[in-house]
Amino acid sequence: MAEPIDAILAIHNAFRNDLERIDAAALDSARGMEGLGAIIERFRFFNEVLVWHANGEELAVFPVLENVAPLVAEAYVKDHRCLDSAFDTLSKSYSARDLSQIARATAAFRFHLNIHLDKEDTHLYRIFKERVSLPEQGKAVGVMSKAIPQERYPEFVAWMFPLIGHDDRENMIRIMQIVMPAPAFTGVEELIKKAIGSDWAELMRRIPTL
């Protein structure tokens, strides 16, 4: 059964997978391979989503966690600021069109992001799951989701769903079915279909209510 925290873990996997592709493209570009600019440029929208996600955590998740595990979230807020700095370095390198520096910057960004997400998955969100009631978890994740500008939600869905596997997709959809009004979910369902193409058949098999 999908739980609210599964939505956060799924987004974490999307971040990992997207930055891995961006980093690989940056390295190949620095080695002389051409035609990878569009993949590397994904770092801009990637970071927009990362900022929405971090802001949502700081607004909705970290304050709840502070009540049951004081001071735990403080280090993760510092991680967020370090990731902001990593993006700034990458953005400056990209603007300078310095292929070697771009590759160095994407590698550093990915290194710091992976450590941060792994810590959140195994530490912060483990505490959150164990010490915060399920209704409070759901409320926090609901507030967190509102950090995504609603007019940008189609872009978010189109970005995320191709980057995650069937298990994460299933969890996300089951959570959406619970928290969204039926008309809103119908609209999102069409966005997901468009984003993943023929993979939709597997989700229909897993979720007969689709």
GIURKA-V23982 format. One line per field, one symbol per residue. ss: DSSP state (@ for helix, = for strand, . for the rest). phi: phi as a letter, one per 30 degrees, with the letter a starting at -180 (. if undefined). Layout:
ss = ???
phi = ???
This chain:
ss = ...@@@@@@@@@@@@@@@@@@@@@@@@@@@......@@@@.@@@@@@@@@@@@@@@@@@@@@@@@@@@...@@@@@@@@@@@@@@@@@@@@@@@@...@@@@@@@@@@@@@@@@@@@@@@@@@@@@@@@@@..@@@@@@@@@@@@....@@@@@@@@@@@@@@..@@@@@@@@@@@@@@..@@@@@@@@@@@@@@@@@@@@@@@@@....
phi = .dcedddddddeddeedddddddddddddddjdciceddddeeddededddedddddddccddddedcbeiddeddddeedddedddeddddddddhcddddddddddededdddddddddcbddddeddccdeddddddddddddddeddceeddddddddccddddddddddddddccdedddeddedddeddchddeedddddbddd
